[in-house]
Amino acid sequence: TEVRNKPPIKFMSKDTLICSIDTLRLHAYGMGIFNWTPSYNIRYENTADPEVWPKTTTWYTVTLNENGCINKDSMRVRVVDFVTLNAGPDSTICLTDTVQLRPQTDGLRFEWFANVPGYISSTTVKEPFAVPASTTTYQVIAHIGKCNQTDYITLRTIPYPIAMAGADTLICYDDTATIQASTDGSSFTWMPTATLSSPNSLNTLAWPLQTTSYILSAYDTLGCPKPGRDTVVVNVKNEIKAFAGNDTSIVVGQPLQLRGSGADLYEWTPSTYLNRSDVASPVVLLDDNYSYQLKAYTAEGCYDLDTINIKVFKTSPDIFVPNAFRPGASRNNVLRPIPVGIATLDFFRVYNRWGQLVFQTFSPEIGWDGTLGGKPQATGTYVWMVRGTDY
């Protein structure tokens, strides 16, 4: 017994569309003898490529005979008497916007034309993208074979509302900028508004603590459904923290080098007894108590101020320590050394009567508050030891 498979049949497409005045050549692929049915409006029905011209939608079936083995398949030829086409409703868009044309149609081939020059992505696809340069009427012709239909769509273009947020500006930290904007729109909004004095006004003050972009959105009632936008940037300089140095004590006739910081430029006032008043670290020679104010500033004029108080002792370099203090009181509540004419404090240590170390520091700015491990110590006599190096 010989078993053979059915001969294969293949179509390029099993569904197609023609106009009622068209003739269509069908294409089937296979090896053997072909026969097409029905015999309605068909010729060359015993070949793989018959011609048909049905007036109504018709299913054509092909039979393939390969030495007695038979296979069948069918394809539909859809027939229309005319092309349906609706280019879409006329509409208004914002000038420079891109719009996709979306006609409703059963057409298979297309041609697009415009009454004025403008960008269109393709003139032969169903749904091209267009950027009309002005109000434009587009003509579309949809084809199905020899049948065609024509329709039109008009896109009215309205310019975006003009929004001018103003010129970018630079302010110092914790300062205020003036924003002066303008628009031809009928209304507008600002974003963000938290640091604006008058968010409902085109002219407003802004006080951001960091560089901020303010967006002005302008709206009109002429038909453009989108806002025009512009941005103004208020750049904020970093905060300046002037530091003239900690208050200090020196001995008379001892040169002291001040060490200011905080910015790129400096000015000490008064300039009396200073070797220079326009540098960060001038040298001062005093014979009595004195105070200096440091102005640390930038080329843009941003600045901060700080003051240093200098106490002058008419003694040799020494380290003074009070003989009593009251922990928890409003005054004299910390025991700390007072170096005079001392360049560096090597250490300051406090011991209880049993010789236990209860406090230690290497900074004259830090003192003992009368506690050990967070617990207040008993009233009594304590021993301190201090060592420093003079200039």
C-alpha positions in Angstrom: 0.0 0.0 0.0 1.3 3.4 -1.0 0.5 6.4 1.3 1.0 9.9 0.0 0.3 13.3 1.5 -2.0 15.8 0.0 -0.2 18.2 -2.4 0.4 21.6 -0.7 -1.4 24.7 -2.0 -0.2 28.2 -1.1 -1.7 31.7 -1.6 0.0 35.0 -1.4 -3.2 36.3 0.4 -6.4 34.6 1.2 -8.4 37.8 1.1 -8.3 40.7 -1.3 -10.3 43.8 -2.3 -11.2 45.0 -5.8 -13.6 47.5 -7.3 -16.5 46.1 -9.3 -15.0 47.4 -12.6 -11.6 45.7 -12.0 -10.1 42.4 -13.2 -7.9 40.6 -10.7 -5.3 37.8 -11.4 -5.3 35.2 -8.6 -2.1 33.4 -7.7 -1.9 29.9 -6.3 1.4 27.9 -5.8 1.7 24.1 -6.1 2.6 21.2 -8.3 -0.2 19.5 -10.3 -3.4 20.2 -12.2 -5.4 23.2 -11.0 -9.1 23.7 -11.3 -11.0 26.8 -10.0 -14.6 27.1 -9.1 -17.2 28.6 -9.4 -17.0 29.4 -13.1 -18.5 32.8 -12.5 -16.6 35.6 -14.3 -13.4 33.7 -14.5 -11.0 32.6 -17.3 -7.9 30.4 -17.3 -9.6 28.5 -14.5 -7.4 25.4 -15.2 -4.2 27.3 -14.4 -2.5 28.5 -11.2 -3.2 32.1 -12.2 -6.7 32.7 -13.4 -8.3 36.1 -14.0 -11.5 37.0 -12.3 -13.9 40.0 -12.4 -16.7 39.3 -10.0 -19.4 42.0 -9.4 -20.1 40.8 -5.9 -17.9 39.3 -3.1 -17.1 35.8 -4.1 -15.2 32.8 -2.6 -13.1 31.1 -5.2 -12.0 27.5 -4.5 -9.0 25.8 -6.2 -8.5 22.1 -6.5 -5.0 20.7 -7.0 -4.6 17.2 -8.4 -1.1 15.7 -8.1 -1.3 12.2 -9.7 -4.6 11.4 -8.0 -3.8 13.1 -4.7 -6.2 16.1 -4.3 -6.1 19.1 -2.1 -8.4 22.2 -1.9 -8.2 25.7 -0.6 -10.2 28.9 -1.0 -9.7 32.7 -1.1 -12.1 35.6 -0.9 -12.4 38.3 -3.4 -14.2 41.2 -1.8 -15.9 43.6 -4.2 -17.0 47.2 -3.7 -18.8 49.5 -6.1 -17.0 52.6 -4.8 -14.3 53.8 -2.4 -15.4 55.0 1.1 -13.4 58.0 2.3 -13.7 60.6 5.0 -10.6 62.7 5.5 -11.7 63.8 8.9 -13.2 66.9 10.4 -11.6 70.3 9.9 -9.8 71.4 13.1 -7.6 74.1 14.7 -4.0 73.3 15.8 -1.1 75.4 17.2 1.3 76.6 14.6 4.5 74.5 14.3 2.7 71.5 15.8 2.9 68.1 14.1 -0.4 66.3 13.4 -1.1 62.9 12.0 -3.8 62.8 9.2 -6.1 59.8 9.9 -8.7 59.4 7.1 -11.5 56.8 7.5 -11.4 54.7 4.3 -11.3 51.2 2.8 -8.9 52.6 0.1 -5.7 50.6 -0.7 -3.6 53.3 -2.3 -3.4 57.1 -1.5 -2.3 60.4 -2.9 -2.0 63.6 -0.7 -1.9 67.2 -1.9 -1.8 70.5 -0.1 -2.9 73.9 -1.3 0.1 75.7 0.3 3.7 74.4 0.8 4.4 72.7 4.1 6.0 69.5 5.5 4.3 66.2 5.0 6.1 62.9 5.8 4.8 61.0 2.8 2.2 61.7 0.0 1.5 58.0 -0.6 0.7 56.5 2.8 -2.7 56.4 4.5 -1.8 58.3 7.7 1.1 60.8 7.0 2.4 63.3 9.5 2.1 67.0 8.6 3.4 70.3 9.9 1.4 73.0 8.2 3.2 76.3 7.9 -0.1 78.2 7.8 -3.8 77.3 7.5 -3.8 74.4 4.9 -6.3 72.3 3.1 -5.2 68.8 2.3 -6.7 66.8 -0.5 -6.6 63.0 -0.3 -7.4 60.6 -3.1 -8.1 57.0 -2.1 -7.8 54.2 -4.7 -9.1 50.7 -4.9 -8.0 49.4 -8.4 -9.6 51.7 -11.0 -12.1 53.3 -8.5 -11.1 56.3 -6.5 -12.7 58.9 -4.1 -11.5 62.4 -3.1 -12.0 64.3 0.2 -10.6 67.3 1.9 -9.6 68.4 5.4 -8.6 71.9 6.5 -6.2 72.5 9.4 -6.4 76.1 10.7 -3.2 77.2 12.4 -3.1 79.6 15.4 0.3 80.8 16.7 1.2 79.8 20.3 0.6 82.6 22.8 3.8 84.6 23.3 5.4 84.0 26.7 8.5 86.0 27.7 9.6 85.1 31.2 12.5 87.7 31.3 16.2 87.5 31.4 18.1 85.0 33.6 19.6 86.6 36.7 22.1 85.9 39.5 21.5 86.6 43.2 23.3 86.1 46.5 22.1 83.5 48.9 19.0 84.6 50.8 18.6 87.6 48.5 15.7 88.6 46.2 15.5 88.8 42.4 13.1 90.9 40.3 11.3 89.1 37.5 9.7 91.1 34.7 7.7 89.0 32.2 5.3 89.7 29.4 2.7 87.9 27.3 0.1 88.5 24.6 -2.1 85.7 26.0 -5.3 86.3 27.9 -4.1 84.4 31.0 -0.9 82.9 32.4 0.5 80.8 35.3 3.9 80.5 37.0 5.5 77.3 38.2 6.8 76.9 40.9 5.1 79.5 43.0 6.4 78.8 46.5 9.2 81.4 46.3 7.3 84.1 44.4 5.9 87.1 46.0 3.1 87.6 43.4 2.5 84.5 41.4 -0.6 86.1 39.8 1.5 89.0 38.4 3.9 89.2 35.4 6.2 91.3 37.6 7.1 89.5 40.8 9.9 89.0 43.3 11.6 85.6 43.7 13.7 84.5 46.7 14.9 80.9 46.1 17.6 79.5 48.3 18.9 77.4 45.4 19.1 77.9 41.6 15.5 77.7 40.3 13.8 77.7 36.9 10.5 79.5 36.8 8.2 78.5 33.9 5.7 81.0 32.5 2.8 79.4 30.7 0.6 81.7 28.6 -2.9 80.9 27.3 -5.3 82.5 24.9 -8.8 82.2 23.5 -8.0 82.3 19.8 -8.0 78.6 19.2 -4.5 77.3 20.0 -5.3 74.6 22.7 -1.8 74.6 24.1 0.1 77.2 26.2 3.2 79.1 25.1 6.0 78.6 27.6 9.2 80.4 28.5 11.7 79.9 31.4 13.7 82.3 33.5 16.5 80.9 35.6 17.4 82.6 38.9 20.9 81.5 39.7 21.8 81.5 43.4 25.3 81.8 44.7 26.4 79.4 47.4 25.9 80.7 50.9 28.9 82.6 52.3 29.8 82.0 55.9 32.5 84.4 57.0 34.7 83.3 59.8 37.2 85.7 61.4 38.5 83.1 63.9 37.6 82.4 67.5 38.1 85.1 70.1 41.6 84.9 71.5 44.0 86.3 74.0 47.6 87.4 73.4 50.3 89.2 75.3 51.3 92.7 74.6 53.8 93.1 71.8 53.1 89.6 70.4 52.3 89.5 66.6 49.1 87.7 65.9 48.2 86.3 62.5 44.5 86.4 61.8 43.0 83.5 59.7 39.8 84.5 58.0 37.8 82.2 55.6 34.5 82.1 53.8 34.9 83.6 50.3 37.4 84.6 47.6 37.8 88.3 48.7 38.3 89.8 52.2 38.2 93.2 53.9 39.1 93.8 57.6 37.8 96.8 59.4 39.2 98.9 60.9 42.5 98.5 59.2 44.4 99.9 62.2 47.4 97.9 63.3 47.1 95.4 60.4 49.9 94.9 58.0 47.1 94.4 55.3 43.4 94.7 55.4 42.5 92.9 52.0 43.9 89.4 52.6 42.5 86.4 54.5 45.4 86.2 57.0 46.9 89.6 57.9 49.2 90.1 60.9 48.3 92.4 63.8 50.4 93.9 66.6 48.4 95.2 69.5 49.1 96.8 72.9 45.5 96.7 74.1 42.2 94.9 73.6 40.8 95.2 70.1 38.0 93.9 67.8 38.0 93.4 64.0 35.2 92.8 61.6 35.8 90.6 58.6 33.8 91.0 55.4 34.1 87.9 53.2 32.7 88.6 49.7 32.6 87.6 46.1 33.2 89.5 42.8 29.4 89.6 42.4 29.0 91.5 45.7 27.7 88.7 47.9 29.1 88.9 51.4 28.9 87.8 55.0 30.3 89.4 58.2 32.0 88.1 61.3 33.9 89.6 64.3 36.9 88.5 66.3 37.6 89.9 69.8 41.3 90.0 70.9 42.2 90.4 74.5 45.7 91.7 75.3 47.4 90.7 78.5 50.4 92.7 79.6 52.2 89.7 81.0 54.4 86.9 79.7 52.8 84.0 77.9 50.7 82.1 80.4 47.6 79.8 80.8 45.0 81.0 83.3 42.5 78.6 84.9 39.7 79.7 87.2 39.9 78.3 90.8 36.1 77.5 90.9 33.0 77.0 88.8 29.4 76.1 89.2 28.1 73.4 86.8 24.5 74.0 85.7 24.5 77.7 86.6 23.8 80.5 84.1 27.4 81.9 84.4 30.8 80.4 85.2 29.3 76.9 84.5 32.3 75.5 82.6 35.9 75.0 83.7 38.3 75.8 80.8 41.8 77.2 80.3 42.4 80.7 79.1 45.7 80.7 77.1 47.5 84.0 76.7 50.2 84.2 74.1 49.9 80.5 73.5 50.1 79.1 70.0 48.8 75.6 70.7 47.2 74.0 73.7 48.8 70.6 74.2 46.3 69.4 76.7 44.0 70.3 79.6 43.2 67.5 82.0 41.0 67.3 85.2 41.4 64.6 87.9 39.3 63.8 91.0 40.9 63.3 94.4 41.5 59.6 93.7 43.5 60.5 90.6 40.9 59.4 88.2 40.9 61.3 84.8 37.4 62.9 84.6 38.0 65.3 81.6 40.5 66.0 78.8 40.6 68.4 75.9 43.1 69.8 73.4 41.0 72.9 72.5 40.8 76.1 74.6 37.2 76.4 73.3 36.0 73.3 75.2 35.7 73.1 79.0 34.6 70.6 81.6 30.9 70.8 82.6 31.3 68.9 85.8 30.0 65.5 84.6 31.6 62.1 83.9 29.9 59.8 81.5 26.9 62.1 81.6 26.6 62.0 85.4 27.2 65.1 87.6 30.2 64.8 89.9 30.2 65.7 93.6 31.1 69.1 94.9 34.7 69.0 96.0 38.3 69.6 95.2 39.7 68.6 91.8 43.2 68.8 90.2 43.8 70.2 86.8 46.9 70.0 84.6 47.5 72.1 81.5 50.3 72.4 79.0 50.7 74.7 76.0 53.4 76.0 73.6 53.8 79.7 73.1 54.5 81.5 69.9 
